[in-house]
């Protein structure tokens, strides 16, 4: 699959073709304006995305360690749920979305 650069983004050819040939025509939005806006959005969210990926990796490591320590044991759903609540993967009530 080929890539092309648009506004400092490496864009896969199928996505580029879709956006520039199908999605944008008739909208009044120029391709350069679209790609610049997307690049700004991606740039603004990249630090938060990295933070969330790090958190996901930490949660997964705890889950993996828990299951490895219990290999061969019968399934214990209450214990699984307790682990997921303990590490913050599950909550008992909805939490407000944070910026």
CNS distance restraints for C-alpha pairs under 8 A (distance, minus, plus):
assign (resid   1 and name CA) (resid  12 and name CA) 6.92 0.50 0.50
assign (resid   1 and name CA) (resid  13 and name CA) 6.90 0.50 0.50
assign (resid   2 and name CA) (resid  12 and name CA) 6.01 0.50 0.50
assign (resid   2 and name CA) (resid  13 and name CA) 5.51 0.50 0.50
assign (resid   3 and name CA) (resid  10 and name CA) 5.91 0.50 0.50
assign (resid   3 and name CA) (resid  11 and name CA) 5.24 0.50 0.50
assign (resid   3 and name CA) (resid  12 and name CA) 4.43 0.50 0.50
assign (resid   3 and name CA) (resid  13 and name CA) 5.28 0.50 0.50
assign (resid   4 and name CA) (resid  10 and name CA) 5.59 0.50 0.50
assign (resid   4 and name CA) (resid  11 and name CA) 5.35 0.50 0.50
assign (resid   4 and name CA) (resid  12 and name CA) 6.61 0.50 0.50
assign (resid   4 and name CA) (resid  13 and name CA) 6.64 0.50 0.50
assign (resid   4 and name CA) (resid  16 and name CA) 7.90 0.50 0.50
assign (resid   5 and name CA) (resid   9 and name CA) 5.41 0.50 0.50
assign (resid   5 and name CA) (resid  10 and name CA) 4.62 0.50 0.50
assign (resid   5 and name CA) (resid  11 and name CA) 6.00 0.50 0.50
assign (resid   6 and name CA) (resid  10 and name CA) 6.53 0.50 0.50
assign (resid   6 and name CA) (resid  11 and name CA) 6.82 0.50 0.50
assign (resid   6 and name CA) (resid  32 and name CA) 7.61 0.50 0.50
assign (resid   6 and name CA) (resid  35 and name CA) 6.09 0.50 0.50
assign (resid   6 and name CA) (resid  36 and name CA) 7.77 0.50 0.50
assign (resid   7 and name CA) (resid  32 and name CA) 7.46 0.50 0.50
assign (resid   7 and name CA) (resid  35 and name CA) 5.75 0.50 0.50
assign (resid   7 and name CA) (resid  36 and name CA) 5.31 0.50 0.50
assign (resid   7 and name CA) (resid  39 and name CA) 6.24 0.50 0.50
assign (resid   8 and name CA) (resid  39 and name CA) 7.02 0.50 0.50
assign (resid   9 and name CA) (resid  39 and name CA) 6.45 0.50 0.50
assign (resid  11 and name CA) (resid  15 and name CA) 6.77 0.50 0.50
assign (resid  11 and name CA) (resid  16 and name CA) 6.13 0.50 0.50
assign (resid  12 and name CA) (resid  16 and name CA) 6.18 0.50 0.50
assign (resid  13 and name CA) (resid  17 and name CA) 5.96 0.50 0.50
assign (resid  14 and name CA) (resid  18 and name CA) 6.16 0.50 0.50
assign (resid  15 and name CA) (resid  19 and name CA) 6.10 0.50 0.50
assign (resid  16 and name CA) (resid  20 and name CA) 5.97 0.50 0.50
assign (resid  17 and name CA) (resid  21 and name CA) 5.49 0.50 0.50
assign (resid  17 and name CA) (resid  22 and name CA) 7.43 0.50 0.50
assign (resid  18 and name CA) (resid  22 and name CA) 5.12 0.50 0.50
assign (resid  18 and name CA) (resid  23 and name CA) 6.16 0.50 0.50
assign (resid  19 and name CA) (resid  23 and name CA) 4.71 0.50 0.50
assign (resid  19 and name CA) (resid  24 and name CA) 5.83 0.50 0.50
assign (resid  19 and name CA) (resid  31 and name CA) 7.96 0.50 0.50
assign (resid  20 and name CA) (resid  24 and name CA) 5.62 0.50 0.50
assign (resid  20 and name CA) (resid  25 and name CA) 7.08 0.50 0.50
assign (resid  20 and name CA) (resid  31 and name CA) 6.20 0.50 0.50
assign (resid  21 and name CA) (resid  25 and name CA) 6.50 0.50 0.50
assign (resid  23 and name CA) (resid  27 and name CA) 7.91 0.50 0.50
assign (resid  24 and name CA) (resid  28 and name CA) 7.36 0.50 0.50
assign (resid  24 and name CA) (resid  29 and name CA) 6.23 0.50 0.50
assign (resid  24 and name CA) (resid  30 and name CA) 7.27 0.50 0.50
assign (resid  24 and name CA) (resid  31 and name CA) 7.03 0.50 0.50
assign (resid  25 and name CA) (resid  29 and name CA) 7.72 0.50 0.50
assign (resid  29 and name CA) (resid  33 and name CA) 6.69 0.50 0.50
assign (resid  29 and name CA) (resid  34 and name CA) 6.69 0.50 0.50
assign (resid  30 and name CA) (resid  34 and name CA) 6.33 0.50 0.50
assign (resid  31 and name CA) (resid  35 and name CA) 6.22 0.50 0.50
assign (resid  32 and name CA) (resid  36 and name CA) 6.06 0.50 0.50
assign (resid  33 and name CA) (resid  37 and name CA) 6.12 0.50 0.50
assign (resid  34 and name CA) (resid  38 and name CA) 6.16 0.50 0.50
assign (resid  35 and name CA) (resid  39 and name CA) 5.99 0.50 0.50
assign (resid  36 and name CA) (resid  40 and name CA) 6.21 0.50 0.50
assign (resid  37 and name CA) (resid  41 and name CA) 6.19 0.50 0.50
assign (resid  38 and name CA) (resid  42 and name CA) 6.04 0.50 0.50
assign (resid  39 and name CA) (resid  43 and name CA) 5.92 0.50 0.50
assign (resid  40 and name CA) (resid  44 and name CA) 6.03 0.50 0.50
assign (resid  41 and name CA) (resid  45 and name CA) 6.28 0.50 0.50
assign (resid  42 and name CA) (resid  46 and name CA) 5.87 0.50 0.50
assign (resid  43 and name CA) (resid  47 and name CA) 7.91 0.50 0.50
assign (resid  45 and name CA) (resid  49 and name CA) 6.08 0.50 0.50
assign (resid  46 and name CA) (resid  50 and name CA) 6.12 0.50 0.50
assign (resid  47 and name CA) (resid  51 and name CA) 6.28 0.50 0.50
assign (resid  48 and name CA) (resid  52 and name CA) 6.19 0.50 0.50
assign (resid  49 and name CA) (resid  53 and name CA) 6.14 0.50 0.50
assign (resid  50 and name CA) (resid  54 and name CA) 6.23 0.50 0.50
assign (resid  51 and name CA) (resid  55 and name CA) 6.32 0.50 0.50
assign (resid  52 and name CA) (resid  56 and name CA) 6.10 0.50 0.50
assign (resid  53 and name CA) (resid  57 and name CA) 6.20 0.50 0.50
assign (resid  54 and name CA) (resid  58 and name CA) 6.32 0.50 0.50
assign (resid  55 and name CA) (resid  59 and name CA) 6.23 0.50 0.50
assign (resid  56 and name CA) (resid  60 and name CA) 6.09 0.50 0.50
assign (resid  57 and name CA) (resid  61 and name CA) 6.11 0.50 0.50
assign (resid  58 and name CA) (resid  62 and name CA) 6.41 0.50 0.50
assign (resid  59 and name CA) (resid  63 and name CA) 6.26 0.50 0.50
assign (resid  59 and name CA) (resid  87 and name CA) 7.04 0.50 0.50
assign (resid  59 and name CA) (resid  89 and name CA) 7.25 0.50 0.50
assign (resid  60 and name CA) (resid  64 and name CA) 5.97 0.50 0.50
assign (resid  61 and name CA) (resid  65 and name CA) 6.09 0.50 0.50
assign (resid  62 and name CA) (resid  66 and name CA) 6.15 0.50 0.50
assign (resid  62 and name CA) (resid  87 and name CA) 7.86 0.50 0.50
assign (resid  63 and name CA) (resid  67 and name CA) 6.30 0.50 0.50
assign (resid  63 and name CA) (resid  83 and name CA) 7.90 0.50 0.50
assign (resid  63 and name CA) (resid  84 and name CA) 7.86 0.50 0.50
assign (resid  64 and name CA) (resid  68 and name CA) 6.03 0.50 0.50
assign (resid  65 and name CA) (resid  69 and name CA) 6.12 0.50 0.50
assign (resid  66 and name CA) (resid  70 and name CA) 6.53 0.50 0.50
assign (resid  67 and name CA) (resid  71 and name CA) 6.09 0.50 0.50
assign (resid  76 and name CA) (resid  80 and name CA) 6.26 0.50 0.50
assign (resid  77 and name CA) (resid  81 and name CA) 6.15 0.50 0.50
assign (resid  78 and name CA) (resid  82 and name CA) 6.10 0.50 0.50
assign (resid  79 and name CA) (resid  83 and name CA) 6.18 0.50 0.50
assign (resid  80 and name CA) (resid  84 and name CA) 6.33 0.50 0.50
assign (resid  81 and name CA) (resid  85 and name CA) 6.18 0.50 0.50
assign (resid  81 and name CA) (resid  90 and name CA) 7.87 0.50 0.50
assign (resid  82 and name CA) (resid  86 and name CA) 5.96 0.50 0.50
assign (resid  83 and name CA) (resid  87 and name CA) 6.23 0.50 0.50
assign (resid  84 and name CA) (resid  88 and name CA) 6.23 0.50 0.50
assign (resid  84 and name CA) (resid  89 and name CA) 4.99 0.50 0.50
assign (resid  84 and name CA) (resid  90 and name CA) 5.44 0.50 0.50
assign (resid  85 and name CA) (resid  89 and name CA) 5.80 0.50 0.50
assign (resid  85 and name CA) (resid  90 and name CA) 4.67 0.50 0.50
assign (resid  85 and name CA) (resid  91 and name CA) 5.78 0.50 0.50
assign (resid  85 and name CA) (resid  92 and name CA) 7.75 0.50 0.50
assign (resid  91 and name CA) (resid  95 and name CA) 7.91 0.50 0.50
